Amino acid sequence: MTDTADTADTPTLSRRAAMAANADVQLAQRLLEAGSSQSPFDFRARQLGGAAAALAASGVALSVVGVRPWLALTAAMFVAAVVFGSVEQLLGKSIAARRTQITEELPIVAEQIGMLLASGLSLTSALDAAARRGRGLCADGLKTVGARVAGGVPAEIALAEWADRAGSAEIRRFVGVLTLHEDTADMAALVSEEARASRMEAHRRLIAHIERRSEQVWIPVTVAALVPGCVLLAIPFSDALRGYTAL
């Protein structure tokens, strides 16, 4: 009977361990995309420490004020949950901001690499030159690629690592084009075409952003224009309704 119970518990423990390991891997990837040097353990320790401090501080403050213990405990747990979630939200915002910046920088970097390849440079030389000339997250990523290649890592692997750190679909597509340098004779044309596609995609995103901002402006303007008219219509309607009810 004991052996059966141990056998039944083993898969459950294995699944829990696998889920915990997978969560750590996902968090490590998110920290990488956010440009953070923290380990998953450090991030979770900071997150739990902040939540515990908020729980203790809010609980003490509410008790001093004279709030009932059960209500103070509930409010303190709510505050701790908010602090815990805010740390996760800040990480998500940092990832989104870096992805946006990388995506905006990509068309310029891709055009530079395309021109350098067209001038006769090799792929690694073009990447190094673009990294030296540029500034920003893309240039930093290319510098890391150059350092990895100088250390003996193949260019394809170094570029794939950069794409993983960036976490951007546009970077992955661009890296996919660059990894074709040994299979095509006109690499400059492919990179230039990808640069044009990135530029058009950035233009579409800009237009969509402008349209969303326009909608945000017109909604309150429309409401402000309709409210006075509705009030003016409501006055004679209410008078007529009062006259009808008086009959």
Buried (B, 14 or more C-beta within 10 A) or exposed (E): EEEEEEEEEEEEEEEEEEEEEEEBEEBBBBBBBBBBEBEBEEBBEEBBEBBEEBBEBBBEBBBEEEBEEEEBBEBBBEBBEEBBEBBEEEBEEBBEEBBEBBBBBBBBBBBBBBBBBBEEBEBBBBBBBBBEEBEBBBBBBBBBBBEBBEEEBEBBEBBBBBBBBBBBEBBBBBBEBBBEBEEEEEBBEBBBBBBBBBBEBBEEEEEEEEEEEEEEEEEEEEEEEEEEEEEEEEEEEEEEEEEEEEE
